[in-house]
Amino acid sequence: MNYNFRFNALAPYTGEILRGISLTLQLTCLTMAIALVIGLFMALARMSDNRVLNVAARVYVEAIRNTPLLVQLFIVFFGLPSLGIRLDAYLAAVIGLSINVGAYASEILRAGIQSIRPSQVEAGRALGMTAGQTFRSVVLFPAVKAVYPALASQFVLLLLATSVVSSLGVGELFHQATFIDSRTYRSFESYALITVTYLVLTLGFRALFSLVYWLVFVRRPRA
């Protein structure tokens, strides 16, 4: 193998890499926040006695979870202009990712809510807890504890999935790798560096989420 590795050729593009990291994290955090709101509403709709809401939520979840994310993004960015709705690449990416992750968050949150048995709520009220205390101590905390690992994993998966929006021209981390490759012609170095960057980010967030879980749910001071 006669290939000469030249990672130093990427040094002038440190600014582009940092901007890519910043935009990737911004996309991930904003999308996750919106997706949680969507997921909560969809979860409540799935558990609703209203048949229209129930069916609508079910159709949404099944349609999103059984179609490719890239297709969904293309519908938002390239398809909606045919209907007179034009969005810039960043907004289309946020909307497309939020809709996609919202479907998965819906099922995660629904499972957490349904994991709380009615008898637990009744026991809390029998102990003299107010409705607020019962919700906070008997319903909310155990439900969040049950779904926290799944939501943390969903966040990490979302961070990796943001690479797909480079197809819309959004300047996130993967897009910056293609830009650097087009300028330096150092394909291996460019994509190897970005791969390591993704690895560091995901492992860092996994460690952070594990620490938060230990502090909040394992080492929680007893009342």
C-alpha positions as CSV (number, residue, x, y, z in Angstrom):
1,M,0.0,0.0,0.0
2,N,1.6,3.2,-1.2
3,Y,-1.0,5.6,0.3
4,N,0.5,8.4,2.3
5,F,-1.7,9.5,5.2
6,R,-1.8,13.3,5.6
7,F,-4.1,14.3,8.4
8,N,-2.3,17.6,8.7
9,A,-3.9,18.6,5.4
10,L,-7.2,18.9,7.3
11,A,-5.8,21.4,9.8
12,P,-6.8,24.5,7.9
13,Y,-10.4,23.3,8.1
14,T,-10.7,23.2,11.8
15,G,-13.3,26.0,11.7
16,E,-15.5,24.0,9.4
17,I,-15.4,21.0,11.6
18,L,-16.3,23.0,14.7
19,R,-19.2,24.6,12.9
20,G,-20.3,21.2,11.8
21,I,-20.2,19.9,15.4
22,S,-22.1,23.0,16.6
23,L,-24.9,22.6,14.0
24,T,-25.1,18.9,14.6
25,L,-25.6,19.4,18.4
26,Q,-28.0,22.2,17.8
27,L,-30.1,20.1,15.4
28,T,-30.1,17.2,17.8
29,C,-31.1,19.1,20.9
30,L,-33.8,21.2,19.1
31,T,-35.3,18.2,17.3
32,M,-35.3,16.1,20.4
33,A,-37.2,18.8,22.4
34,I,-39.8,19.1,19.7
35,A,-40.1,15.4,19.2
36,L,-40.8,14.9,22.9
37,V,-43.7,17.3,22.7
38,I,-45.0,15.6,19.6
39,G,-44.5,12.2,21.2
40,L,-46.3,13.1,24.4
41,F,-49.4,14.3,22.5
42,M,-49.3,11.2,20.2
43,A,-49.0,8.9,23.3
44,L,-52.0,10.5,25.0
45,A,-53.9,10.3,21.7
46,R,-53.1,6.6,21.4
47,M,-54.4,6.0,24.9
48,S,-57.5,8.2,24.4
49,D,-61.0,6.9,24.3
50,N,-61.7,9.2,21.3
51,R,-61.6,6.9,18.3
52,V,-60.6,9.6,15.8
53,L,-57.6,10.7,17.9
54,N,-56.6,7.1,18.5
55,V,-56.7,6.1,14.9
56,A,-55.0,9.3,13.7
57,A,-52.2,8.8,16.1
58,R,-51.8,5.1,15.2
59,V,-51.7,6.0,11.4
60,Y,-49.0,8.6,12.1
61,V,-46.8,6.3,14.1
62,E,-47.1,3.4,11.7
63,A,-46.6,5.6,8.6
64,I,-43.5,7.3,10.0
65,R,-41.9,4.2,11.6
66,N,-42.3,2.1,8.4
67,T,-40.9,4.6,5.8
68,P,-37.3,5.8,5.3
69,L,-36.2,9.0,7.0
70,L,-34.6,10.2,3.8
71,V,-37.9,9.9,2.0
72,Q,-39.6,11.9,4.7
73,L,-37.0,14.6,4.5
74,F,-37.3,14.8,0.7
75,I,-41.1,15.1,1.0
76,V,-40.7,18.1,3.4
77,F,-37.9,19.8,1.4
78,F,-38.6,18.9,-2.2
79,G,-42.3,17.9,-2.1
80,L,-43.9,20.7,-0.1
81,P,-42.9,23.4,-2.6
82,S,-45.2,21.7,-5.1
83,L,-48.0,22.7,-2.7
84,G,-46.7,26.2,-2.4
85,I,-44.9,25.7,0.9
86,R,-41.2,26.5,0.7
87,L,-38.8,25.9,3.6
88,D,-35.1,26.5,3.9
89,A,-32.9,23.5,4.3
90,Y,-32.4,23.9,8.1
91,L,-36.1,24.3,8.9
92,A,-37.0,21.4,6.6
93,A,-34.4,19.3,8.5
94,V,-35.8,20.2,11.9
95,I,-39.4,19.5,10.8
96,G,-38.5,16.2,9.1
97,L,-36.4,14.9,11.9
98,S,-38.9,16.0,14.6
99,I,-41.8,14.2,12.8
100,N,-39.7,11.1,12.5
101,V,-38.3,11.0,16.1
102,G,-41.7,12.0,17.4
103,A,-43.2,8.7,16.2
104,Y,-40.6,6.7,18.1
105,A,-40.8,9.0,21.2
106,S,-44.6,8.4,21.2
107,E,-44.2,4.7,21.7
108,I,-41.5,5.1,24.3
109,L,-43.6,7.6,26.3
110,R,-46.8,5.5,26.0
111,A,-45.0,2.5,27.3
112,G,-43.7,4.5,30.3
113,I,-47.2,5.9,31.1
114,Q,-48.8,2.5,30.8
115,S,-46.2,0.9,33.0
116,I,-47.8,2.6,36.0
117,R,-50.6,0.4,37.3
118,P,-53.8,2.1,38.6
119,S,-53.4,0.3,41.9
120,Q,-50.2,2.3,42.5
121,V,-52.1,5.6,42.1
122,E,-54.8,4.3,44.4
123,A,-52.2,3.3,47.0
124,G,-50.7,6.8,46.9
125,R,-54.0,8.4,47.5
126,A,-54.8,6.0,50.3
127,L,-51.6,7.1,52.0
128,G,-53.0,10.7,52.1
129,M,-51.0,12.1,49.1
130,T,-52.6,15.0,47.2
131,A,-53.2,14.6,43.5
132,G,-50.0,16.5,42.8
133,Q,-47.9,14.5,45.1
134,T,-49.3,11.3,43.7
135,F,-48.6,12.3,40.1
136,R,-45.1,13.5,41.0
137,S,-44.0,10.6,43.3
138,V,-46.1,7.7,42.1
139,V,-46.7,8.4,38.3
140,L,-44.1,10.8,36.9
141,F,-40.9,9.6,38.6
142,P,-41.3,5.9,37.9
143,A,-42.6,6.5,34.3
144,V,-39.5,8.7,33.5
145,K,-37.2,6.2,35.1
146,A,-38.7,3.4,33.0
147,V,-38.3,5.3,29.7
148,Y,-35.1,7.2,30.4
149,P,-32.7,4.7,28.9
150,A,-34.8,4.4,25.7
151,L,-35.0,8.2,25.4
152,A,-31.3,8.5,26.0
153,S,-30.6,6.0,23.3
154,Q,-33.0,7.8,21.0
155,F,-31.1,11.0,21.5
156,V,-27.8,9.3,20.5
157,L,-29.5,7.7,17.4
158,L,-30.8,11.1,16.5
159,L,-27.4,12.6,16.7
160,L,-26.1,10.1,14.2
161,A,-29.2,10.5,12.0
162,T,-28.5,14.2,11.5
163,S,-25.9,13.1,9.0
164,V,-28.8,12.4,6.6
165,V,-29.8,16.0,6.4
166,S,-26.5,16.7,4.5
167,S,-28.5,15.6,1.5
168,L,-30.6,18.8,1.9
169,G,-27.4,21.0,2.0
170,V,-27.5,21.6,5.7
171,G,-23.9,22.2,6.9
172,E,-23.8,19.7,9.7
173,L,-20.8,17.5,10.6
174,F,-21.0,15.0,7.7
175,H,-21.7,17.8,5.2
176,Q,-18.5,19.5,6.3
177,A,-16.6,16.2,5.7
178,T,-17.7,16.1,2.1
179,F,-16.8,19.8,1.7
180,I,-13.3,19.2,3.1
181,D,-12.9,16.1,0.9
182,S,-13.8,18.2,-2.2
183,R,-11.1,20.7,-1.3
184,T,-8.3,18.5,-0.1
185,Y,-9.0,15.2,-2.0
186,R,-8.1,13.4,1.2
187,S,-11.2,11.2,1.4
188,F,-9.9,8.7,3.9
189,E,-8.6,11.3,6.3
190,S,-11.7,13.5,6.0
191,Y,-14.2,10.7,6.7
192,A,-12.0,9.0,9.3
193,L,-11.8,12.3,11.3
194,I,-15.5,12.7,11.1
195,T,-16.1,9.1,12.2
196,V,-13.9,9.6,15.2
197,T,-15.7,12.9,16.0
198,Y,-19.1,11.1,15.9
199,L,-17.7,8.3,18.1
200,V,-16.4,10.8,20.7
201,L,-19.7,12.7,20.7
202,T,-21.9,9.6,21.1
203,L,-19.7,8.0,23.8
204,G,-19.6,11.3,25.6
205,F,-23.3,11.7,25.6
206,R,-23.8,8.0,26.7
207,A,-21.5,8.6,29.6
208,L,-23.3,11.9,30.5
209,F,-26.7,10.1,30.4
210,S,-25.4,7.3,32.5
211,L,-24.2,9.8,35.1
212,V,-27.5,11.6,35.1
213,Y,-29.4,8.3,35.5
214,W,-27.1,7.4,38.5
215,L,-27.5,10.8,40.1
216,V,-31.3,11.1,39.6
217,F,-32.6,7.6,39.8
218,V,-30.0,5.5,41.6
219,R,-28.5,7.9,44.1
220,R,-31.8,9.7,44.7
221,P,-32.1,10.9,48.3
222,R,-35.1,9.4,50.0
223,A,-37.8,11.7,51.3
